[in-house]
């Protein structure tokens, strides 16, 4: 990890360290490659999907084999250890309960003269959920993406996940989680070709109205390229955590939580912001001690070397300002009074309060969604919720009395903007 003292670092240098190495794919040939894949699937449908699946996943599939059958899902469910199933069920229950609390209701307001104003809230009819597969499989992400869509009332929830092995299987945990959360159909396809298939539809894969779910840079770029055709959740960048800590924090816990973030991948950002130089020294020692026992220590070491930071601020006010500038995906408050400090936090995807609330509880079981804005986007974006799978339709009904009251003002604004036909549509009603 790199140690940074704000007293010796300019604001621009600090920002470069906080946001550096964002893996801008546009600077390479990746975007051109993804664009070609998306266009090929748009034109070639199933045939292109099968070709790219063979090329990138090493699995030869006929279009008739894309969809996962009920028997395979049932077998996957039976093959999982009961302890794993029980934990997934409990997580699912928590996610559903949390997201139900946030649902808005349709409303209509009738005025005394009979006019009606309101909003109808309805679910998006068909959504696609991308789920990474292969060596890295995340049933928790399946739950976090599908359960809110089910809570929202989506009629069709279509999951795609890359196939692996000669038979093109999907990990049983992913299939079990998908069935548990409410997926209506599952397809064994992945990568940019899967995103394109969901966006444009093929002979066997239905076109959806919105695509959600995490993926690699190819998936992220493909989602960006199809936004004129479908809605997407957000552009997911490398995962990140900021731990704001004072001198009361335990170096052992700080180290454990930085390590848990760094094991995601080599581009994960793990940042400690503190006023205590002693805590930094002790945390670095603890990282070396704890890392020895971790399976993914090679990834962790590279991640911390590339994007690990320990920032020493002059006081807590400056430390909080750094946090708000970074607008992290995950923020832990390991300070004397976390609830008081929370009042000063303006930008973060999720905030974990106190030493008994590590990032891991939010990743798996607490209930709030772990699909969060990254790369500083928490300045203007929010976590995924059931509301992201719903849409609002405004409702207006005027009576003759209301139109007589408002008509002259409507005509005046229409004529101000040069829309005489708009004005005429009002006048012909007022003249009756």
N, C-alpha and C positions, 0 to 999 in steps of 0.2 A: 504494500500500500504506500501511496505517496503521502507524505505529511506536508501540510500547507499551513503557514502562519499568516493570517490576514494582515498583520502589521507589516509584513514584508512582501505582500502581493497586491498588485493593482486590481481594481474591479474587473477590468477587461481580461486580465490573466486568470482571475478566479472563475469568471464565466466560461472561459475556454476549458478550464479543468472540469467544471461542473457539467458542461454540455458537450465536451469534445468527443470525437470518434463516434458519431451517431450512425455510422455505417450507411452513408447516403448511397443507395444503390444506383441512383441516376448517373453517378460519375463513372460507372463501369458499363459493360455491355449487358448487364442483367435485365434492365428495363426493355431493351430491344428484343431480347430472347423471350421475355414474358409476353410482350405485345404480339410476337409471332405465334406463340402458343394460343393465346386468347383468340386471335383472329382465325387461326386454323380450326379451333373447336367451333367457333361461331359459324363457319362455313361447312365444316366437315362432320359435325355432330359426333355420333357414337364412334365412327371410324377413327376420327382424330383422337378421341379420348382413349381408345384402346391402344393406338399407336404410341401415345405419350406414356401411358401406363407401362407398356412393355419397355420403353426406353429408359424411363426414370426410376421405376419401381422394380423392374426386372420380372414382372408378372404378366403372362400372356392370358388375357381375358377376352371372351366373347361378350358383346353387349348384353346377351341374355344372362351372363354371369355377374353383371355389375351389382345387381341388387342382392342384399343379404336376406335369406328366407327366414320365416318364423322358426323353423326347426333349428337353424344355426343359432339364433338368438336364445332359444330355450336351452340348448346344450351349453352355451356360454354361461348362462345363469347358473346352471347346475354344477358347472366345473369350478366355480369360484369358492374359496373357503368361506365358511359361514361367518367367520369374524370379519372378513372383508365386506361381505354383503350387508351385514348388520351395520357396519360403520357407514357404508354408502347410503343405506336407508335413513339413518339418523341425520346425515348431512343433507339429504334430499328434503326431509321434513323441515329442517331448519331453514333451508333456502326458500321453500314454498311459503312457510309462515311469514318470513321477513318480507318477501316480495308482495304478498297479498295485502300487507298493511299500507303499501304505497299506492294502491290502485285508486285512480280518480273515477268519479261517477259522471255519467251524462247528466245534463241539467237543462231545464227549460224555465224561463221566467216570463210570466204573462203580465203585461202592464194593464193599468186600469181601463185603457181604451181598447183592449183586446189584442194589441200587438204582441208578438211572441219572439223572444230572443233566447238563444241557448246554444249548447254544443252536444253533439252525439259522439261518444267515444266508442270506437269499434276496433277489434283486433285486425292486424295484418293477416290476410288469409293464408299465405303460404310463405314460410321462411326456410332458409337453408342454414345449417350449422356445420361449420368446418371443424374437424377435430384431428389434431396431429396424431400420427400413429407410428408404427415401426418400433424402434428401440425406445423412443420417448413416447410414452402413452399416459394420458392424463384423464382418468375417469372423473376427477373433480371438475375439470373444465367442461366435460360433457354435461354434468349436472348444472353447472353455473350458467351455461348457455341455453340449454333446452328447458329447464324448469321454469324460468321466467316467461318463456314463450308460451308454455302450457298454461301458466297462471293468467297470462294475458288473454287466452282464449283462441290462439291461432288454430285454424282448422287443420292445416298440414304442417308438420315439422320434419324436414328432410335432412338427415345427417349424412355427411360424406367423410370418409377417413381412408388414408392410403392403405392398400393391401400389402401384405408381406408374406414371404415364404412362397414355395412353389404353388400352393393352392390359393394364394391371394387371401389369406385369412385376416381378420381384424381381431385385435386382442380381446379375449372374453370380457375383461373388465370394462372396456369401452362399450361393448354390445349390451352388457347387463345394465350399465349406467344409463345408456340411451333408452332402453326399454322402460326402466324405472322412471325416468324423467318425463317420458311421453313422446318420444320420436315415433312418427307414423311410418316412415320408410328410411332405410339405411342403404347407402351405396358404398362399395369398396373401391373408391377412386379418391385420388388426392392431388396435391400440387395445384399449380396454376390452371391445369386442365379441368380440375373439379370445380374451381371457382367459375370458370367460363361456362361450364356445363350448367351450373345452377343459374347463372345470369341470363343465358340465352335459351336454355332448354335444348335437349337432343331428342332422338327418337325414343329413348327409354328414360331419360332423366328430366323431370318436370322443371320448367322455368319458375323461379321463385320471385318474390317481391322484395326480399331483404336477405342479406348474407351476414352472418355473425360468426365469430370464433377466431382463435389465434392460429398463426402459422408462421412459416419461415419467410424470408424476404421475397421469395417467388409468390407465395400466397398473398402477402401484404400488397405487393405491387399489382397483382392481378385484381384484387379487390378495388384498388384505386382506379384501375383502368376501366372497370365496368360500372362505375358510379353514375354514368349517364343512363344506364339501363335498369339498375336496381339500387336500393339503399344498402349501406353497410353500417356496421356498428362504429368502428374507429380503426385508425391505422396503428397497429400494435408494434411498438419498437421493443428493443431489449428491456428486460425487466429491471427494476431499480428499487432501492430502498435508501432512505435517509434516516439515520438515528440521531435525534437531538438529545444530548445527554449533558447533565451537569456533574458536579463532583460527587453527588450521592449515588451515581449509577454504578452497577457492578460490572467490572471489566469482563468477567466470565460470561455474563448474559449478553453484553454488547457484542463480544466476539462470536458467541453462538449464533446470534441473529444476523451478523454480517456474513458469516459462513453459510447460513441457510439461504441467503440471497445469492451468494457467489456461485453456488452449485448449479444454478439454472443453466448457465452457459458462459462461454468465454467473454461475451459482450455485456453480461449483467453488471450493473453499477451498484456498488456497495459503498455508502458514504457515511462517515461519522462526523457530526458537527458538534463541537463541545467547547467549553471554556476551560477545560482541565487538561493541561499537558500530561499530568500524572496518569489520567485515565487513558490517554492515547498510548503511552508507554506500556501500561499494564495490558491494554487490549491487544496490542501487537504481540506481546508474549503469549497471551491466552490463545490467540489465533494459531500460532505455531504448535502449541500443545494440543489443542482440540483437532486440528487438521489431520494429525497423524492417524486418527482412528476413523476417518471418513472415507467412504468408498470413492467419492468423486473428487479426491484431493488434487488430481492433476488439473481438472477443469477449474477448481477453486483457485489454485495458485495462479493460473494464467489470468483468470477473471480479476482477481485482486491486483495483480501486477499491471493489468491494462486499465482498469476502471475503478480500482479501489482508492478511496481518498479518506484521509483523516484531517479535518479542518479545525484549527484552533482559532476561535474568535476571541475578540478582546472582552466581550461581555455577552450576556444572554440576549440583549436587544439585537446586537449584530448577528448573533447565531440564528435568531428567528427570522431576521431579514434574509439571510442566506437561504434558509429553508423555503420561504415564500418565493424567492427568485427561482429556485430550482423546481418548485411545484412537483414534488415527487409522486410517483405511483403509490408507493408505500411510505408512511412516516410513522416512526415509533417515538414516543415521548418518554424517555427514561430520565425524568426530572423530579424534583422534590414535590411539585404540585402539578401533575399533568393536566388536570381539568382546568386549572387557571391558565396554564400555558396554551391550552386548546383555543381559548378565546382570541388569541393573537395569531392563530394559524388561518391564513386566507386561501392557500392553494395546496391541495393534496388530494390524491384519489381516495385514500383511506388513512385514518389516524388510529394508531393503537396506543392506548393509554396505560402507562405503568408497566412494571417489570414482569407481571404475570400475564401480559398480553402480547406475546410474540407474533410476528407476521404469520407464522404457521397456522394459528387459530383462524385467521381470516381466509387463508388459502383453502381450508378444508371444512370447517364445521360451524363457525359462528353464525352464518346465515347471510350477511351482506355479500354482494357479489364480488368475486375476485377479478372480474374483467374490468380493468381500470385504465384510465388515460396514462400514457407514458410520454417521455421526451419533453416534459414541461407543459404538456397539453392540459394538465389539471388546472391551468390558469383559466381555461374556458370550456373544459369538457367535464363530464360526470361519469360515474360508474354505470355499467349496464344494469338496467332494471326492467321490470315487466312493462313499464310505460314505453320502452323503446320498441316494443312489439305491438303497440297500439297507435291509432291515429285519431285525430280530431276533425270532425266535420261541423262547421258553423251552421246554425239554423236561424232563419229570419222569416217572420210572417208579419206583414203590415196590414192594417185595416184602413178603410177609407178615411177614418178620422185621423189616424197617424200620418197618412200620406198627405192629407190636407195641411197638417201642422208642419211637416218637414219639407214639403215639396219645393217651396221657393228657395230654400237653402241648397237643396240638391241641384236644382236648376242653375243656381248661381255658381256653384263649384264646377259643374259640368261645362258651363259656358266659359268660365275662367280658363279651363284647360283645353278649350277648343273642341270639345266633344258635343256637337249640337244634336247628334242622334240620341245621346244619353239624355240630354235635356228634353228632347222631344218625347222620349218614352215616359217621362214624368208628366209633361204638359198634356198629352192626350188623355191621361187618366184624370188630371185635375179638371179638365174641360167637360167631362161627362156629366 
